[in-house]
Amino acid sequence: MRAWIFFLLCLAGKALAAPQEALPDETEVIEDPTTEEPVGANPVQVEVGEFEEPTEDVEEIVAENPCQNHHCKHGKVCEVDDNNSPMCVCQDPSSCPATAGVFEKVCGTDNKTYDSSCHFFATKCTLEGTKKGHKLHLDYIGPCKFIPACLDTELTEFPLRMRDWLKNVLITLYER
């Protein structure tokens, strides 16, 4: 049965594809050859000139950013040098994002409140290599607490109090 259907479809396709002769009643219209359009071309596209030159799909080559997979420590950002190599440089504290509230503030060991950890680490990076930068660490999260200045009497008592503290520590260790 399938063979017969296939055979009929082939005959129908052949009949449609065969050129038909003009009937005697019909007159053939011959168009002016100067206005003849290319076969299979859309007249609108031909007028616009879309098919005049073949177009080539040129893929834009996007250079991969060398800093994309290069990680820097806190306070540093990646930049590309003249050789297109990634390198870490200190971040400018003013380039840190704005803080939203008090909970983002941090206190450094210099008893200074920084707006965020980004500001702290950027400042620490700029001080890198100096004595102050070496001693600066993140003390705790939150604004720094007010520490009053020592009185003169407290300063004179300090060596004696330190001696007593150390004596107590040594006695505790000896007893263990």
N, C-alpha and C positions, 0 to 999 in steps of 0.2 A: 504494500500500500504506500509506504514511504517513497519507494522508487517512483511510483506513478506521480505523486505530488511533486517530487523533485523534477521529473521530466516535464510536467506542465509548467512549472515555474521557469524552467530553462527556455521553453518555447515562447512563453509570454515575454521574457526578457529579450529574446532574439527578435521578436516582432516589434517591440518598442524601440530597439536599437537600430533596426534597419531603416535606411533612408526612404522616405516616402516620395513618390513621384507627384508632380503637380497635376492636379485635375485639369481637364481641358477648359472648364469654366473659369478657373482661377487664372489671374495674370500675375506674373512674377514681378515683384517690385525690386528694382536694383537701386541700392543706395549709392550716394556719391562716395567714391573711395577716399576722398580727402578727410571725410568726417568719420571714417571707420575707427572704432575703438579696439584696443587690444582684447583678445579673447580672454574671457574670465575676469576682466578688470571692472571694478565698480566705477561708473563715470564720475561720481562725486570724489572718490579717492584719486582718480587720475587728474581731475582739475586742481585739486589741492596740491598735488605733486608728491603724494605720500610714497608712491612706488618708483619715483625717478631714480633714487640712489638706494642701493641696498644698505640697510642699517646693520651694524654689528653690535651685538650685546657685549659691551665692555664692562667687566666687573671691576668695581672700584676696590683697590687693594688698600685695606685699612691696616696701617702699621700697628702691631700689637704694642700696647703700652708696657714698657719694661717694669714699671712700678706696680703693675696690676697684682703680681704675686710676690712682691718684695715687701716684707714686713719690717717696720722699724719699732724701736722701743718707745715707751711713753715719752711724750714731749718732743718727738722727732717726726718729720714727715719725709716721704720719698720724693726726690727730684731726680731728673735725668741730666747727666753731665754732657759735655761736648761729644763724648764717644758713644752716646746713647746707652750709657750704663747707669743703673739705678744707684743712688747713694742717699743716705739718711742725713738730713740737716735739721738743725733746731727749728722748732715751730715758733712762729711769732705769737706771743700770748694774745695779741689783739685779734688773731684769726680764729680763736676759740669761739664756739657757739655761745650765745647769750644764755645766762642762767635763768631758770624759771622761778626758783625759790630759795629759801634759807637752807633747805635740805641738801643742796648741791655744794654748799660751801665746805671747805676743808681747812684744817689748821696745820701749819708746818711747824717744825721744831724751832723755827725762828720766832714763834709766837705771833705769826702774821696770818690773818685770815685771807684765803684765796677764794675767788668766786666759784671755781670748780676745780676738779682734779686736773683738767686740761690746762688751766691757767698755772696750777702749781708745777706740773711736770715741764711745761714750756719754760717757766722761769728757772727751774732747776737745771734744765738743759743749757740755757744761756749762761748760767753761772758755772758750768762744767769746767773743771780744770783749776778752779779757784778754791781757796780754803773754805769760803762761805758755801760754795756749791757742794763741796765734799761733805760738809756737816749737815746740810739741809735734807731733811727727810719728812715724809708725811707722818704727822703725829696722830691725828684722829679726824674722823669725819664730823663736820659741824664747825660753826664759827669758834674761834679761839676764845677761851675764857679769860677774864681779866685777872692778871696776876699782879698784885700790888708790889711795889718796890720794897726791898728789905730795909728794915730800920737799922740804925747803927748798932743798937744793942744786940740785935740778932746776928749781925756780922761778927761782932766780937765773941759771941757765944758759939759760933759755928765750929771752930776747931775742937772745943771741949765736947760738944754734942756728937761730932763725928767720931771722936775717940771712944765715947761711951757706946755708940752704935756698933762700931767695929769690935769692941771688947765682947759685947753680947753675942755677936755673930760667931766669933771664935770659940766662945764657951759652949754655945749650942752645938757646933760642929765637933768639939772635943767630947762632949757627952754622948754623942751618937756612936 
